[in-house]
Amino acid sequence: MSVLVTSDSPRAIVTFVDRIGAGNVVLLALLALYPAVASDFFLTQIGAYSLILGMIALSLVMLAGYGGMVSLAQISVAGVAGYAVAILGLNNSGVHGFGWPFWIVVPFATLLAGIASALIGVISNRTEGIYTIMITLAIATAFFYFTNQNYSLFNGFPGYAGIRAPEFWGVYWRNPLPFYYLCLGVSALTYAAVLYGSRSTFGLTLQALRDNPRRMRAIGFNVTAHKVVAYFYAGIIAGLAGVLLVWFNGRISPGTINVAAAINVLIIAVIGGMRHPVGPFLGALVVVLMQTFAIDIVGAERFNTLIGLVFLAIVFVSPDGLLGLWGRIRPHLAQESLRPNP
């Protein structure tokens, strides 16, 4: 019996690696080993923050890359989950803070974000193309002003502060190392879910709806229902990121979900590349590194100009983002490596 287990184990491992992808396995291993060489600052302010922003952008990639629906309201969906954590959990703002345990708050906040995203899908799916972008941008703007002016529920401009990550298993999960691994675990889960979903029947149907909705409607598919379900799944991803974001910042306010943040999510997705789920995480890393270090060089007043120039340069060189650029360079590098040395 032990011989059978031993002989089948390598085959099972190879099958698992083939299904997941060797590159993904190597990347996950490198990210897991990252804390061995990183300081606390790089663990949280670079590593964890990039993973959180990458998840929000991943929800956009799921909609835009696989469904052809560009939504600028994903930061608002994450904000719904963040505000739910602040209101239902604990905060020190003196407003609400019902003290629910985290194991109830987190699923409830994530589900609420999914429902909010589905409602956005119901509204926006009446349009296509640029009109979808404008409607979702209008929703994001309206949500920002609503939270800014509503004090009875959202505490207006100050928002909520003093929001702590949970403590369980004897670990405070906002400490740098546990929080990084928490973000990495949730990011890996959402990444794998999107990757698996893109190859599932629903994912293939969603891509067919993106390419030819009229034909899919003609053969009996409910185009609107499929798109709304995609919005719901994307909302779950953004909701999980929103929970982590409010734990990361220890607070949430209208400034967290303003229009600039909504546009930054789109910039992150486009910089990384919208044709593969790893693109948003790559784009988030680039933007976070620029926010952390380049702002000291060019100044806060010119930082948005720098982001815009980098965005335009990447789109001009490679419309598919950095991953698309790598896809164009890699064959040439392979050819060069195969040439005989003189």
Phi and psi in degrees as a GROMACS rama.xvg file:
@    title "Ramachandran Plot"
@    xaxis  label "Phi"
@    yaxis  label "Psi"
@TYPE xy
-66.201  -31.358  SER-2
-65.7312  -40.0802  VAL-3
-64.2439  -41.2483  LEU-4
-64.0387  -42.1149  VAL-5
-66.6496  -39.6513  THR-6
-74.1506  -29.879  SER-7
-86.0726  -21.1333  ASP-8
-61.0932  -48.3134  SER-9
-60.0228  -38.1877  PRO-10
-64.9927  -40.2513  ARG-11
-65.2567  -39.9356  ALA-12
-64.1326  -43.4884  ILE-13
-62.761  -41.987  VAL-14
-62.6432  -42.3571  THR-15
-62.7428  -44.6505  PHE-16
-63.7708  -39.3028  VAL-17
-63.876  -39.2373  ASP-18
-71.509  -41.1766  ARG-19
-79.5355  -36.8895  ILE-20
106.784  126.117  GLY-21
-60.5187  -37.8532  ALA-22
-62.4596  -39.1684  GLY-23
-67.2008  -38.4751  ASN-24
-64.2447  -44.9095  VAL-25
-63.7029  -43.2823  VAL-26
-61.6634  -43.7147  LEU-27
-63.1124  -39.3857  LEU-28
-64.2962  -41.5257  ALA-29
-65.4306  -41.2498  LEU-30
-66.678  -34.5985  LEU-31
-67.6148  -31.5637  ALA-32
-88.0334  -6.80975  LEU-33
-56.1594  -40.7531  TYR-34
-59.9819  -19.9748  PRO-35
-68.0766  -23.0276  ALA-36
-119.308  0.458462  VAL-37
-109.431  146.744  ALA-38
-80.7297  172.943  SER-39
-60.2306  -36.7922  ASP-40
-62.0304  -47.4194  PHE-41
-71.1367  -26.2576  PHE-42
-67.0125  -44.7009  LEU-43
-94.1886  -56.4683  THR-44
-70.0536  -25.3269  GLN-45
-107.186  -58.1348  ILE-46
-67.1865  -60.7577  GLY-47
-64.0714  -42.3277  ALA-48
-64.4103  -39.3251  TYR-49
-63.6117  -39.5394  SER-50
-65.7543  -38.8061  LEU-51
-66.4624  -50.1233  ILE-52
-63.0942  -35.0188  LEU-53
-62.3411  -37.2915  GLY-54
-66.7726  -40.9457  MET-55
-62.9398  -44.0747  ILE-56
-67.5127  -30.4154  ALA-57
-62.4575  -37.6818  LEU-58
-63.4108  -34.5655  SER-59
-69.3591  -41.4035  LEU-60
-62.48  -38.1467  VAL-61
-59.536  -41.2041  MET-62
-75.716  -48.0002  LEU-63
-81.1818  -44.3218  ALA-64
-71.1688  -39.475  GLY-65
-101.459  -25.5439  TYR-66
-113.187  -7.45133  GLY-67
71.4487  21.817  GLY-68
-115.627  104.863  MET-69
-87.6604  110.699  VAL-70
-110.797  129.782  SER-71
-99.9129  15.4857  LEU-72
-105.651  12.0125  ALA-73
-68.6113  -32.6486  GLN-74
-68.8337  -30.3817  ILE-75
-67.26  -39.9551  SER-76
-62.9043  -44.0868  VAL-77
-61.5843  -36.0673  ALA-78
-65.5551  -34.3559  GLY-79
-58.7732  -46.3069  VAL-80
-65.2611  -40.812  ALA-81
-63.0697  -44.9218  GLY-82
-65.5103  -35.4854  TYR-83
-62.754  -40.431  ALA-84
-62.9937  -42.3853  VAL-85
-68.1973  -39.1745  ALA-86
-78.0358  -43.8445  ILE-87
-84.7565  -25.3281  LEU-88
-89.4942  -135.783  GLY-89
-119.139  143.16  LEU-90
-149.435  167.753  ASN-91
-112.157  26.1705  ASN-92
-87.982  -7.56728  SER-93
78.4107  10.5215  GLY-94
-125.163  125.564  VAL-95
54.3983  -135.885  HIS-96
76.7023  71.6829  GLY-97
-78.7944  -9.76645  PHE-98
75.903  25.2614  GLY-99
-64.7931  148.619  TRP-100
-67.4568  151.552  PRO-101
-62.6628  -31.2379  PHE-102
-72.3017  -9.58541  TRP-103
-100.467  -40.4787  ILE-104
-63.3476  -46.4639  VAL-105
-62.9083  -50.9923  VAL-106
-61.9246  -38.9748  PRO-107
-65.2879  -45.2548  PHE-108
-63.443  -40.5275  ALA-109
-66.072  -43.2137  THR-110
-64.7336  -39.6826  LEU-111
-62.3021  -39.2534  LEU-112
-64.693  -40.4572  ALA-113
-62.1468  -41.6508  GLY-114
-66.3972  -42.2718  ILE-115
-61.1655  -40.9421  ALA-116
-65.1077  -39.7657  SER-117
-63.5704  -38.7374  ALA-118
-64.5772  -38.7892  LEU-119
-61.8269  -39.1668  ILE-120
-63.6866  -39.7907  GLY-121
-60.7307  -40.8487  VAL-122
-72.7206  -48.5098  ILE-123
-76.3912  -22.5473  SER-124
-74.923  -1.54065  ASN-125
-76.5982  -7.86683  ARG-126
-127.705  176.397  THR-127
-141.44  160.477  GLU-128
61.9979  -131.316  GLY-129
-62.426  -29.0812  ILE-130
-69.825  -34.337  TYR-131
-63.7299  -42.581  THR-132
-60.3968  -44.3088  ILE-133
-68.035  -38.7579  MET-134
-66.2858  -45.8098  ILE-135
-66.5707  -34.0356  THR-136
-65.8567  -39.4713  LEU-137
-64.118  -39.1892  ALA-138
-64.5598  -43.9025  ILE-139
-62.5036  -41.2657  ALA-140
-65.8012  -43.3126  THR-141
-63.4402  -40.182  ALA-142
-65.7611  -38.4621  PHE-143
-61.056  -49.0032  PHE-144
-68.9681  -32.5016  TYR-145
-65.8889  -44.8325  PHE-146
-67.5936  -30.8973  THR-147
-71.4811  -30.6507  ASN-148
-104.169  -11.5353  GLN-149
-96.816  115.205  ASN-150
-98.5699  -24.0623  TYR-151
-71.1846  -31.4135  SER-152
-110.619  -46.29  LEU-153
-102.357  0.301092  PHE-154
60.8226  25.0525  ASN-155
56.8084  -143.299  GLY-156
-60.4426  -41.5718  PHE-157
-66.2689  -30.1511  PRO-158
68.8311  -147.692  GLY-159
-122.543  136.699  TYR-160
-126.209  171.859  ALA-161
70.982  32.5561  GLY-162
-92.122  120.701  ILE-163
-105.279  145.259  ARG-164
-69.6496  158.682  ALA-165
-73.9573  162.153  PRO-166
-118.991  119.371  GLU-167
-154.399  159.793  PHE-168
57.8362  26.0856  TRP-169
73.3739  17.2048  GLY-170
-124.434  133.249  VAL-171
-89.3787  112.83  TYR-172
-79.5934  6.22154  TRP-173
-97.9417  -7.64531  ARG-174
-59.7093  147.989  ASN-175
-51.0109  -53.0163  PRO-176
-67.0061  -50.5358  LEU-177
-61.9198  -38.2252  PRO-178
-67.4378  -38.6408  PHE-179
-61.5043  -46.793  TYR-180
-68.1904  -31.4208  TYR-181
-63.8917  -46.8633  LEU-182
-63.9121  -40.13  CYS-183
-63.92  -43.096  LEU-184
-64.0442  -44.8338  GLY-185
-67.2399  -39.364  VAL-186
-63.6909  -43.7285  SER-187
-62.9282  -38.124  ALA-188
-65.0331  -47.3766  LEU-189
-68.0549  -37.9821  THR-190
-61.7533  -46.884  TYR-191
-64.0761  -37.128  ALA-192
-64.2371  -43.3448  ALA-193
-67.7341  -41.0142  VAL-194
-63.483  -44.7137  LEU-195
-67.0231  -41.3118  TYR-196
-63.9833  -32.6763  GLY-197
-67.4433  -21.6135  SER-198
-100.857  -4.28562  ARG-199
-80.5428  174.84  SER-200
-61.2862  -42.2564  THR-201
-64.4785  -43.1733  PHE-202
-63.8405  -42.1598  GLY-203
-66.2026  -37.6004  LEU-204
-64.317  -41.7125  THR-205
-62.6598  -40.5194  LEU-206
-67.4374  -34.8937  GLN-207
-67.1593  -37.9299  ALA-208
-63.9841  -36.4711  LEU-209
-63.4663  -42.0157  ARG-210
-78.3072  -37.8478  ASP-211
-153.34  78.5647  ASN-212
-64.1648  -33.7894  PRO-213
-64.333  -42.2561  ARG-214
-65.6035  -41.5821  ARG-215
-65.8902  -36.9177  MET-216
-67.8123  -35.8105  ARG-217
-68.1594  -29.3949  ALA-218
-94.5007  8.92535  ILE-219
109.296  3.76773  GLY-220
-83.3939  140.738  PHE-221
-84.9996  96.2274  ASN-222
-63.3134  -45.4245  VAL-223
-62.6638  -43.8384  THR-224
-63.0147  -42.7102  ALA-225
-62.3138  -41.0454  HIS-226
-69.2417  -38.4514  LYS-227
-65.3633  -39.8378  VAL-228
-62.9766  -38.9715  VAL-229
-62.2576  -40.7975  ALA-230
-61.5486  -39.0507  TYR-231
-63.7406  -47.6608  PHE-232
-62.0631  -41.6236  TYR-233
-63.9106  -34.7263  ALA-234
-66.6172  -33.9441  GLY-235
-62.3066  -43.5621  ILE-236
-63.7639  -47.956  ILE-237
-63.9622  -34.2008  ALA-238
-64.9212  -43.6653  GLY-239
-60.068  -41.7112  LEU-240
-64.9248  -36.2994  ALA-241
-64.5347  -37.9509  GLY-242
-62.5358  -46.8738  VAL-243
-65.5251  -35.2453  LEU-244
-65.3355  -41.4022  LEU-245
-71.7127  -30.4041  VAL-246
-70.6992  -36.2122  TRP-247
-64.8619  -48.0303  PHE-248
-81.3168  -24.4036  ASN-249
73.696  9.45025  GLY-250
-163.527  166.01  ARG-251
-149.289  138.935  ILE-252
-149.055  172.694  SER-253
-56.3931  -27.9022  PRO-254
-63.6396  -24.4345  GLY-255
-68.3335  -29.1489  THR-256
-120.531  27.18  ILE-257
-71.6956  177.987  ASN-258
-65.6672  -36.328  VAL-259
-61.2343  -39.9706  ALA-260
-65.4105  -37.1543  ALA-261
-63.6532  -41.8733  ALA-262
-71.4433  -33.9566  ILE-263
-60.856  -34.8706  ASN-264
-61.7031  -42.4895  VAL-265
-64.8148  -41.2461  LEU-266
-61.8396  -43.4984  ILE-267
-59.455  -45.7123  ILE-268
-64.4837  -41.611  ALA-269
-71.6699  -40.024  VAL-270
-61.4766  -44.9784  ILE-271
-72.6938  -39.3806  GLY-272
121.625  129.179  GLY-273
-98.7872  9.98906  MET-274
-102.136  1.2095  ARG-275
-148.547  141.142  HIS-276
-61.4996  -20.3564  PRO-277
-78.7138  -16.2179  VAL-278
-56.898  -46.4142  GLY-279
-58.7893  -36.0746  PRO-280
-70.281  -37.5501  PHE-281
-65.7512  -45.178  LEU-282
-62.5504  -39.0289  GLY-283
-63.9632  -40.0132  ALA-284
-62.1346  -43.233  LEU-285
-62.3102  -46.9203  VAL-286
-67.0846  -41.5659  VAL-287
-64.9375  -41.0842  VAL-288
-62.123  -39.9608  LEU-289
-67.5664  -42.3851  MET-290
-62.7411  -33.6631  GLN-291
-80.5471  -40.0214  THR-292
-113.292  -40.0754  PHE-293
-71.0681  -26.2909  ALA-294
-64.3165  -28.041  ILE-295
-74.0229  -22.3548  ASP-296
-86.1941  -46.8533  ILE-297
-96.5805  -15.2826  VAL-298
90.0619  154.701  GLY-299
-64.9522  -31.7088  ALA-300
-68.7358  -31.825  GLU-301
-102.723  3.21041  ARG-302
-65.7077  -42.2431  PHE-303
-63.6249  -32.4868  ASN-304
-64.1307  -41.0383  THR-305
-63.2082  -44.951  LEU-306
-58.6751  -43.5255  ILE-307
-62.6095  -41.1962  GLY-308
-66.1592  -42.557  LEU-309
-62.8461  -42.3012  VAL-310
-59.9714  -48.2374  PHE-311
-64.5123  -39.9088  LEU-312
-63.5468  -44.0205  ALA-313
-66.9807  -43.5718  ILE-314
-65.8329  -36.7332  VAL-315
-67.8659  -42.205  PHE-316
-76.0034  -41.0914  VAL-317
-145.424  102.837  SER-318
-59.8422  -20.8939  PRO-319
-90.048  12.6096  ASP-320
78.9788  -166.344  GLY-321
-64.55  -35.3657  LEU-322
-66.6772  -37.5421  LEU-323
-65.6588  -37.7334  GLY-324
-64.3494  -42.4565  LEU-325
-64.2149  -37.6816  TRP-326
-63.9893  -29.2896  GLY-327
-81.2509  -32.1003  ARG-328
-80.5753  -35.0512  ILE-329
-57.3227  -44.645  ARG-330
-59.9106  -36.2152  PRO-331
-68.2979  -37.7689  HIS-332
-66.0594  -37.0837  LEU-333
-66.2629  -40.0536  ALA-334
-64.8589  -39.8097  GLN-335
-64.4313  -37.4816  GLU-336
-70.4395  -24.5206  SER-337
-85.1383  -12.889  LEU-338
-70.8143  137.611  ARG-339
-69.4548  145.389  PRO-340
-70.6782  138.954  ASN-341
